[in-house]
Amino acid sequence: MISLLQDLRYVMRQLCRSPGFACTAIFIVALGICASVSIFGFVDAALIQPLPYRDPSKLVAVFVRSATTPRDSVSYLNFQDWRSLNRVFSSIDAYSAHDAANGGFMLSTPTGAEQVSETRISPGFLRTLGVRPILGRDFYSNEDSPSAPQTVMLSYASWQKRFGRRPDVIGQILVLEGAPNIIIGVLPEDFHFAPVGPAEFWGVIRASDYCEQFRGCRNLNTVARLKNGVSLQVALADMKSVAGHLEKEYSDSNHGQGVNAVTLSEVIVGDVRPVLLLLLSGAGLLLFIAYVNVACLLLARSDSRKREIAVREALGAAPARLIRLFATEGLLLAATGGLLGLTSAAWVMELLTRLIPPDLMGNMPYLQSLRFSFHIIVFGCAICLLAGVLFTVTPTLCVSLSHLREGLSERSRGSTGTTWRRFGSNLVVMELAIATVLLVSAGLLGKSLYRLLHEDVGFEVDHLATLQIEGPKGMDGIVLEQEVVDRLSILPGVKSVGVSSSLPVGPVWGVGRFKVVGRPDHGEDHEAFYRQVSSGYFNTLQARLLRGRYFTEAEDASKPRVVIINQALAKQYFPGEDPIGKQIGEPNLTMEIVGVVNDIKEGPLDNGSTPVVYEAFKQDPWRGFSIAVRTSRSSVWFLPTLAGAIHEINRGISVHNETTMMDLLNDSPSAYLHRSSAWLVGSFAAIAFLLSVVGLYGVVAYSVSQRTREIGVRMALGAQRNSVYRLILKESALLAAIGIVVGLIGSLAATRLMQRLLYGVQSWDVPTLVIVVSVLGLSFFLAALLPARRAAKVDPMVALRCE
């Protein structure tokens, strides 16, 4: 212990005498550890920590596999058959989410109507998850019958916000959608179910609801618990047989419907998993570069300490004693940098969490309570220990204990530092390769983000305000639409107003089937998204009419049904034909195609064009719909005016989700995921690029300083400055070329793994690779030019006299 304290005091004195080295090394270590621990915190919360349910490994989600999507919703009647016919689940339950931003439910309050988020579940849903209310009771098994009174459970946040956490809330009445609901329970504070977002109220799915009476109306998702000893593969095989049976029995509604089963964790974190793994990989590479840079600094430092170490060995210091000296210095640097890195990581994790938009955070509730966990502390300590071991081994390898006596006779500036040059050069090559991988990844992600945000969405985005409304229960949808359009159209600065059941770049829902009238029926069903739009909708969006005409105001329920299709549907189902005048639909409901419009982006930005059928709003009206308003100037200033004008029509109309179309695009989930990936990986790449350039400069500069005598001799024998330039730059160029080539090979492999995050860009995108190589080549040339210039200015006489 005495000798250990002596070593510690000596190392601290040495570091204080070299504050530049100490501060640089500690800062680089802290930077790498901070980045790695911060990203690992998100990975731990999303991918490592188990779901907060009972025995979560047995929870799975079962979907309908259709022609358009591998994970489609299921109808209530099919869900009931799944429940009764399966032999692999101990329970299977359903849920249907209605968030406030996309429909929701109307809550009657003393101050007026308010749009709220509610999730409808089957009575056994919470028991399947293994969740119990902290106040009141769960739903009874027969509480979904038409004769049972309507009941509702509160989320903890709603209980706190609306009722001040009063225990007497049980038994009180809430009016949802105009019907009284009895409060029967309060859910735990830490309960969340990511697929439905932050729902305020939890009600029961009833067989008497409109959609639940039709087998073709798919509006539910499921969660099931596997029986003991049953694997996911066995469950999927059993459900496929159930789906095949239902397809034969109900061929009209179930034709082409298969099933798909995945773990519940895949449903909850599947979309963010590739992003988090990409960021963790980037942070890991940055950590490696940081360690390499500090190792290079230690190599240079230990090479200059050979004489000191040789004197120590000559005076009787044992090899273990010398290694302990190196270990003390390495562990001190690692511990200090690790402490700063861990402290900074806690702040960075909180900052990154706050940067996530609230609506997206609602779908990622596992990040809301992000904090230092046992896993994070263990991970942080492990990479700190790794740093300590690396910083101990590196100088030990440089100063070979078997040749320490040579250091006594070695001239202070005569050695070329062969060990340092060889080992340090190899580390720098790895550093350059990793920086190349990060820069290529960042470039591809940045280009993907640019392509995504500049994707042709099929309409003019600027000067377009949007909002959503919900009329009081019982209000006629046609009357509401007409009053809203008339009222908003006369506002100053408003050019046109359009109405739709769903805005572009919104949630994917409303899938329907149709047949083409007059074609042979071979049992196939065609699928498309169905949207109900007003006569002025396409003009408001400034979408392009390719063929036919738009809807007219006179086309209501008393007129023959007409539809407009998009270009994707025309190409897929009417190749080489003119679809105008053709009829589609079901035998009891046919609709004539009167127009074809260009493809409008329905659903996420990174989705391809899908077939869409646009119906006339007045022929299929809704009392809740979205509004698009074309304005003559910046649309953001119109939003309060639009909301106020709608409330003048009826105070009972709920107005929500007011935003501009530009903000709707930029803040969409797909845009956020691409943007956050590009920014974070870009930040890692920028830091790695800076460290790699500094590392190359350090290697070349130290090599030049060690070769002062050699360069002096060369110049004394007639070498010109240009030859000295070539000597230094040639060695530097070789290092840079090897690092860049290895990095390019690695980047091609790495970008294939992140293909899911690339949009409109190939992993071998030549312009991106050329730009990265050019930037790296120029930067490394400049980094090597300064030491080369210093070497070329060496005075031969001064150099030889010093040696």
ROSE-709458 format. One record per residue (C-alpha): x, y, z; residue in three letters. Coordinates in steps of 0.001 Angstrom, whole numbers, plus 500000, padded with zeros to 6 digits. Layout:
! residues N
XYZALA/...
//
This chain:
! residues 803
500000500000500000MET/502889502365500797ILE/504490501798497382SER/501084502109495730LEU/500538505484497367LEU/504026506494496314GLN/503229505563492724ASP/499952507465492913LEU/501622510611494231ARG/504374510342491631TYR/501889509873488772VAL/499826512838489946MET/502966515000490078ARG/503923513873486584GLN/500468514639485216LEU/500449518049486884CYS/503786518778485194ARG/502188517891481850SER/498773519544482133PRO/498271519608478365GLY/498715515846478072PHE/496624515104481179ALA/493707517364480261CYS/493674516170476657THR/493719512492477617ALA/491047512886480307ILE/488810514952478012PHE/489033512416475174ILE/488277509500477519VAL/485342511368479070ALA/483992512210475615LEU/484044508599474444GLY/482562507217477666ILE/479858509899477778CYS/478692509114474237ALA/478706505349474770SER/476978505380478157VAL/474333507886476992SER/473309505785474002ILE/473546502562476014PHE/471063504070478462GLY/468456504264475685PHE/469341500763474489VAL/468975499428478011ASP/465590501081478535ALA/464189499945475187ALA/465863496634474371LEU/467342495137477542ILE/464966495966480359GLN/462026493498480356PRO/458539494753479606LEU/456705495799482798PRO/454258492902482642TYR/454013489477484251ARG/456268486935482501ASP/456672489177479405PRO/458544486544477366SER/455232484682476868LYS/453374487696475460LEU/452892487754471689VAL/450885489805469208ALA/448849488158466454VAL/448056490053463242PHE/446249489481459993VAL/448687489053457116ARG/447160490715454056SER/448350491560450584ALA/449268495123451532THR/450798494664454974THR/452238491803457037PRO/450731493217460252ARG/447132494174459709ASP/444304494574462212SER/441653491927462833VAL/437880492248462941SER/435991491669466174TYR/434196488576464875LEU/437426487003463632ASN/439052487820466974PHE/436282485947468772GLN/436915482934466539ASP/440654483164467183TRP/439906483059470900ARG/437640479997470704SER/439540477956468089LEU/443193478332469108ASN/444918475681471222ARG/448141477518472056VAL/447166480592474096PHE/446093480637477710SER/444380483927476843SER/444081486277473893ILE/442656489777474116ASP/442155492787471864ALA/442585496535471990TYR/441683499492469815SER/443342502852470386ALA/441801506273469748HIS/444292509064470456ASP/443177512657470759ALA/445211513786467752ALA/443586511330465358ASN/439933511121466281GLY/439785510219469930GLY/436625510429472027PHE/434515513392472999MET/434532514100476725LEU/431803516384478003SER/433121518821480626THR/431597521870482347PRO/433669524108480050THR/432606522351476844GLY/433549519380474692ALA/437114518107474800GLU/438880515539472643GLN/440591512853474743VAL/442522509668474089SER/440812506408474970GLU/441701502785474474THR/439003500153474111ARG/440026496707475331ILE/438448493304475770SER/437589492560479432PRO/440545490221480049GLY/443199492473478507PHE/444782493665481753LEU/444746490135483216ARG/446589488862480142THR/449296491482480742LEU/449309490747484465GLY/448339494283485519VAL/446041495121488432ARG/444419498484489173PRO/445704500317492236ILE/442215501570493001LEU/438864499963492289GLY/438514496842490162ARG/439232495365486745ASP/436565494783484066PHE/434266491807484553TYR/434282489128481863SER/430681489945480834ASN/431127493721480870GLU/431272493848477060ASP/427676492678476625SER/425194495212475169PRO/423061495116478320SER/425948495866480732ALA/426380499469481911PRO/429233501333480271GLN/432289501483482506THR/435700503072482227VAL/439062502951483982MET/441366505936484463LEU/445067506119483780SER/447099507356486732TYR/447891510603484901ALA/444205511251484210SER/443302510474487835TRP/445941512949488976GLN/445124515635486389LYS/441330515578486409ARG/440460514290489882PHE/443403515319492055GLY/444017511645493022ARG/440843511559495083ARG/440007508029496295PRO/436251508706496024ASP/436495508846492220VAL/435252505246492002ILE/431597505271491029GLY/431576508758489524GLN/430122509333486055ILE/431966510528482938LEU/430166511424479707VAL/432115509997476759LEU/430642510249473270GLU/427421511451474840GLY/426972508312476967ALA/427466508028480757PRO/430393505866481855ASN/430948504652485425ILE/434522504939486736ILE/435455501525488171ILE/439231501701488636GLY/442571503496488378VAL/445605501964486685LEU/449094501947488288PRO/451385504944487816GLU/454087502918486042ASP/451654501125483717PHE/451994501871480024HIS/451187500083476807PHE/453252501660474045ALA/451112500569471024PRO/448213502759472211VAL/450187505746473430GLY/449316507717476577PRO/445615506834476790ALA/443665508751479453GLU/440686506402479618PHE/440286502659479176TRP/436909501315478121GLY/435505497999476903VAL/435080496820473307ILE/431396495994472878ARG/429900493575470403ALA/427132496103469763SER/429545498741468407ASP/429057499496464729TYR/432319498115463332CYS/432243495056465587GLU/429174493720463768GLN/430986493211460441PHE/433601490548459813ARG/435216492682457147GLY/435727495678459465CYS/439237495240460834ARG/439897497665463674ASN/441464495628466490LEU/444923494490467484ASN/445619491588469792THR/447933490490472575VAL/448072486870473699ALA/449824484803476363ARG/451415481529475312LEU/450634478376477223LYS/453491476784479140ASN/455792474873476811GLY/454403476450473619VAL/456883478287471391SER/456140481174469061LEU/456650478941466016GLN/454156476364467292VAL/451645479125468054ALA/452049480605464580LEU/451475477210462952ALA/448299476692464992ASP/446970480162464146MET/447641479565460449LYS/445365476546460575SER/442713478657462333VAL/443024481352459656ALA/442729478729456913GLY/439543477398458490HIS/438036480895458727LEU/439000481648455120GLU/437082478618453920LYS/434065479332456110GLU/433881483084455396TYR/435378483323451926SER/433746486686451151ASP/435347488606454009SER/438396486472454826ASN/439751485681451382HIS/443543486017451283GLY/443832486622455023GLN/446705484832456723GLY/448167485426460168VAL/451437486688461558ASN/452655486357465139ALA/455565488212466741VAL/456667488845470290THR/455072491802472039LEU/458511493354472540SER/458956493346468748GLU/455710495320468380VAL/456740497826471032ILE/460402498430470148VAL/460748496926466663GLY/460740500303464902ASP/463376501896467126VAL/465649498833467466ARG/467665499441464266PRO/468063503129465136VAL/469298502401468647LEU/471672499650467511LEU/473049501978464833LEU/473624504737467381LEU/475197502308469845LEU/477547501072467115SER/478487504659466254GLY/479107505465469905ALA/481196502304470257GLY/483350503259467291LEU/483773506746468717LEU/484819505206472049LEU/487379503072470243PHE/488801506112468470ILE/489014507968471783ALA/490893505080473363TYR/493219504836470352VAL/494023508554470577ASN/494848508333474263VAL/496898505183473605ALA/498861507116470982CYS/499495509884473485LEU/500698507321476022LEU/502940505693473421LEU/504577509018472659ALA/504902509749476350ARG/506374506329477196SER/508812506462474265ASP/510251509658475669SER/510495508044479132ARG/512714505133478095LYS/515759506628479800ARG/513817507148483032GLU/512485503595482980ILE/515937502204482177ALA/517442504050485165VAL/514701502660487403ARG/515391499122486169GLU/519139499580486606ALA/518581500708490201LEU/516754497462490967GLY/513136498091490068ALA/511406494756489316ALA/509333494401486106PRO/506152494068488170ALA/507006497331489943ARG/507410499137486624LEU/504192497666485226ILE/502387498855488363ARG/503653502355487680LEU/502151502233484203PHE/498952500705485621ALA/498630503479488188THR/498890506149485506GLU/496508504336483131GLY/493901503586485789LEU/494069507156487116LEU/493432508558483639LEU/490636506034483019ALA/489002506646486414ALA/489099510427486108THR/487826510388482520GLY/485241507756483400GLY/483908509766486335LEU/483540512857484162LEU/482028510774481359GLY/479445509091483588LEU/478483512407485179THR/478097514010481764SER/476155510986480462ALA/473416511512483042ALA/472955515084481793TRP/473148514081478116VAL/470543511328478589MET/468148513819480137GLU/468817516338477344LEU/468244513768474585LEU/465018512656476256THR/463729516231476309ARG/464485516596472602LEU/462021513812471754ILE/458668515363470726PRO/455893514722473285PRO/453684512864470797ASP/456525510480469952LEU/457442510087473604MET/453879508915474182GLY/454612505975471897ASN/457917505284473678MET/456881505358477354PRO/459815503146478332TYR/462023506239477870LEU/460010508512480159GLN/461680507256483327SER/465138506926481802LEU/467715506956484578ARG/470934505288485648PHE/470159501598486120SER/472298498731487331PHE/472983497744483718HIS/474180501251482833ILE/476491501447485853ILE/477974498022485064VAL/478452498997481417PHE/480120502286482390GLY/482441500584484876CYS/483310497899482296ALA/484406500372479623ILE/486328502378482263CYS/488121499190483303LEU/488795498408479636LEU/490355501846479278ALA/492536501250482313GLY/493765497908480964VAL/494451499397477519LEU/496284502375478969PHE/498401499983481058THR/499245497529478304VAL/500068500144475649THR/503123501760477279PRO/504248498373478607THR/504420497006475079LEU/506246500092473879CYS/508920499961476574VAL/510084496341476307SER/511354495292479713LEU/513887492950478173SER/515681495822476418HIS/515456498537479023LEU/519224498665479491ARG/519526499893475948GLU/517772503039477070GLY/520824504023479149LEU/522986504299476071SER/520299505556473730GLU/520741509177472813ARG/517875511383473784SER/517067512467470236ARG/518895509962468123GLY/516333507195468121SER/513703507044465422THR/511231505555467867GLY/510729502445465762THR/508332500814468193THR/506288503960468490TRP/506146504528464757ARG/505118500975463996ARG/502538500488466756PHE/501254504068466677GLY/500879503950462915SER/498769500789463144ASN/496512502408465710LEU/496087505483463531VAL/495176503312460530VAL/492398501705462590MET/491334505159463751GLU/491132506458460183LEU/489184503387459061ALA/486588503836461807ILE/486286507545461055ALA/485669506650457407THR/482907504200458381VAL/481218506821460563LEU/481519509565457955LEU/480085507362455191VAL/477219506298457482SER/476517509904458449ALA/476637510996454814GLY/474176508312453737LEU/471815509080456623LEU/471989512793455871GLY/471260512184452202LYS/468385509883453181SER/466931512612455384LEU/467236515136452558TYR/465534512744450118ARG/462807512018452657LEU/462008515662453379LEU/462141516540449663HIS/460085513549448591GLU/457353514370446115ASP/454270514091448318VAL/451943514805445411GLY/450733518246446497PHE/451951521748447361GLU/453023521862451022VAL/453591525603451512ASP/450792527880452755HIS/448671524935453881LEU/447151524924457378ALA/445582521780458845THR/443444520911461826LEU/441038518202462948GLN/437571518558464389ILE/434931516347465981GLU/431291517345466016GLY/428896516635468892PRO/427271513231468910LYS/424182513202466745GLY/425300516080464539MET/424939515386460823ASP/428340515097459129GLY/427179516735455870ILE/425758519734457710VAL/428908520073459803LEU/431182519868456753GLU/429163522448454826GLN/429042524924457714GLU/432766524595458380VAL/433749525007454727VAL/431413527994454273ASP/432634529691457450ARG/436350529231456790LEU/436124530130453104SER/435055533709453836ILE/437991534429456165LEU/440453537012454787PRO/443501535346453298GLY/441849531943452814VAL/441969530740449208LYS/440244527362449500SER/439161524751452033VAL/439144520957451722GLY/437920518174453991VAL/439191514598454312SER/438704511681456670SER/442508511581457046SER/445293513988456148LEU/448261512974454000PRO/451341511706455828VAL/449040510568458627GLY/448378507221460283PRO/447890504172458080VAL/444293503034458448TRP/441119502643456414GLY/442091499617454305VAL/439204498250452247GLY/438650495646449561ARG/437043495919446179PHE/436420493985442994LYS/436386495283439447VAL/432895494942438021VAL/432784493046434744GLY/435959491056435297ARG/435946487289435917PRO/435811486622439637ASP/438550484180440625HIS/438137484866444323GLY/440865487501444531GLU/440340490704446474ASP/442016494004445665HIS/443034496194448616GLU/443397499958448876ALA/443216502760451392PHE/439817504475451457TYR/439560508207452067ARG/436426510381452102GLN/437164513840450665VAL/435159516949449801SER/434764518407446327SER/437376521107447050GLY/439956518841448644TYR/442204518215445646PHE/442114521861444547ASN/443111522892448062THR/446049520507448084LEU/446880521510444490GLN/447090517867443508ALA/447293517069439794ARG/444272515619438029LEU/445614513156435455LEU/442347512024433931ARG/438615512581434345GLY/437156515104436798ARG/436870516029440459TYR/433799515576442674PHE/430974518110442552THR/428985519615445413GLU/425815517954444093ALA/427169514410444540GLU/425572513286447779ASP/423896510112449034ALA/420985510574446621SER/423287510306443591LYS/425109507238442211PRO/428317506510444099ARG/431472507858442442VAL/435140507617443330VAL/438490509039442296ILE/441517506736442323ILE/445217507508442486ASN/447828506694439893GLN/449217503726441862ALA/445825501995441842LEU/445350502692438132ALA/448761501192437302LYS/448281498151439498GLN/444710497180438675TYR/444122498844435293PHE/447429498441433437PRO/447151499647429863GLY/443482500594430366GLU/441533503786430848ASP/439873503356434270PRO/437432506245433750ILE/433913504831433685GLY/434912501485435227LYS/433075500351438321GLN/434600498907441475ILE/433225497793444812GLY/431173494915446145GLU/428090493306444545PRO/425782495323446804ASN/427708498581446428LEU/429392499601443208THR/431115502909442532MET/432052504511439241GLU/435576505851438698ILE/435290509449437522VAL/438880510652437935GLY/442533509731438423VAL/444866511922440511VAL/448597511737441001ASN/449890509783443991ASP/449420511706447239ILE/451587510433450088LYS/449176508582452373GLU/450849507189455476GLY/454472507622456616PRO/456914509533454429LEU/459153506509453955ASP/456298504346452664ASN/455969503805448958GLY/452935504795446903SER/449945502566447678THR/446552502255445943PRO/444000504755447282VAL/440273505138446628VAL/438841508613447298TYR/435097508682447963GLU/432868511744447853ALA/432514512978451453PHE/428803513723451112LYS/428161510156450004GLN/429863508723453106ASP/429945511525455690PRO/431760511586459042TRP/431206513931461983ARG/434920513863462731GLY/437307514839459953PHE/440452516738459004SER/440530520140457329ILE/443127521556454940ALA/443125525325454321VAL/445089526994451516ARG/446188530485452597THR/447641533475450783SER/450466533977453292ARG/452218532071456080SER/449714529504457289SER/450965529402460889VAL/449341532771461626TRP/445931531449460538PHE/445710528563463013LEU/444181530495465978PRO/441793532262463590THR/440625528981462090LEU/439970527417465480ALA/438086530486466670GLY/435918530544463533ALA/434925526897464022ILE/433976527492467657HIS/431718530311466484GLU/429692527700464609ILE/429158525501467665ASN/430985525531470998ARG/430467521770471178GLY/432816521176468235ILE/436189519886469392SER/439182521372467542VAL/442597519757467924HIS/445939519058466279ASN/446236522494464653GLU/449446522665462641THR/450858523539459256THR/451410520886456617MET/455113521731456587MET/455373521059460332ASP/453285517920459910LEU/455829516584457435LEU/458923517674459358ASN/457639516399462720ASP/456253513090461466SER/457619509959463210PRO/459523508755460143SER/461143512172459634ALA/462093512352463316TYR/463702508905463320LEU/465721509679460191HIS/466649513150461490ARG/467758511933464932SER/469799509106463395SER/471489511490460965ALA/472267514110463619TRP/473614511719466239LEU/475678509600463853VAL/476813512833462193GLY/477947514154465575SER/479868510951466265PHE/481403511134462796ALA/482462514774463230ALA/484165514019466546ILE/485772510881465118ALA/486972512845462095PHE/488532515515464303LEU/490210512950466550LEU/491532510961463591SER/493037514083461976VAL/494623515055465279VAL/495842511478465723GLY/497478511446462295LEU/499053514810462977TYR/500376513536466298GLY/501937510436464764VAL/503620512364461953VAL/504738515223464188ALA/506240512872466767TYR/507903510818464055SER/509464513996462631VAL/510706515072466061SER/512303511668466591GLN/513975511797463164ARG/515563515247463518THR/519107513843463328ARG/518257511650460324GLU/516713514569458459ILE/519722516747459350GLY/522099514156457937VAL/520028513849454761ARG/520079517607454230MET/523802517824455048ALA/524435515248452325LEU/522565517360449774GLY/518889516433450176ALA/516587519243449024GLN/513588520462450943ARG/511271518987448313ASN/512677515526448963SER/512086515984452701VAL/508502517010451930TYR/508067513914449800ARG/509582511659452478LEU/507166512803455189ILE/504088513172452976LEU/504658509757451379LYS/504578508011454734GLU/501525510008455793SER/499740509335452524ALA/500360505617452915LEU/498797505639456381LEU/495823507676455177ALA/495313505524452070ALA/495347502258454013ILE/492954503660456619GLY/490541505056454035ILE/490519501865451932VAL/489890499686454970VAL/487229502156456096GLY/485467502084452727LEU/485338498291452796ILE/483994498393456334GLY/481462501106455467SER/480001499010452646LEU/479433496185455121ALA/478121498513457850ALA/475668500366455622THR/474105497124454473ARG/473166496501458090LEU/471481499917458287MET/469654499540454972GLN/466296499854456758ARG/467224503398457774LEU/468178504497454261LEU/465569506077452031TYR/466197506608448340GLY/469923505942448793VAL/471989502831448092GLN/474652501651450514SER/477271502114447760TRP/476167505649446872ASP/479131506840444768VAL/478777510638445327PRO/478757510138449088THR/481823507884448968LEU/483678510339446716VAL/482888513296448987ILE/483995511410452108VAL/487257510271450471VAL/487943513796449187SER/487323515439452562VAL/489422512857454398LEU/492230512995451845GLY/492442516796451918LEU/492252516931455718SER/494928514283456183PHE/497156516049453643PHE/496883519269455635LEU/497487517376458902ALA/500714515913457488ALA/501800519122455720LEU/502539521036458922LEU/505044518486460322PRO/506547518058456844ALA/507057521803456578ARG/508708521848459997ARG/511014519005458946ALA/511980520786455717ALA/513074523839457704LYS/515525521884459872VAL/518994523461459905ASP/521472520568459393PRO/524192522106461562MET/521820522821464430VAL/520349519321464228ALA/523768517622464236LEU/525120519894466984ARG/522096519060469203CYS/522613515354468657GLU/
//
